[in-house]
Amino acid sequence: MSTTELVWFKSSYSGSSGDSCIEIAVTQQAIRVRDSKDLTRPHFSVGHEEWARFVGFVADL
């Protein structure tokens, strides 16, 4: 799946000014993460279990 076919979205917690945001796209294989300020940079992928651990960690902060 190419990055143009992915459906990217930002968190509802992202500010309206659009700075310091990431976007994610969910696929069957992984969660794709990219910098919304610079779409020319490559995105990275993380497994679903690792993403769930990351989100759990951030939620506990």
Stockholm file with secondary structure:
# STOCKHOLM 1.0

chainA/1-61         MSTTELVWFKSSYSGSSGDSCIEIAVTQQAIRVRDSKDLTRPHFSVGHEEWARFVGFVADL
#=GR chainA/1-61 SS CCTTTSCCEECTTSCTTCCSCEEEEECSSCEEEEETTCTTSCCEEECHHHHHHHHHHHHTC
#=GC SS_cons        CCTTTSCCEECTTSCTTCCSCEEEEECSSCEEEEETTCTTSCCEEECHHHHHHHHHHHHTC
//
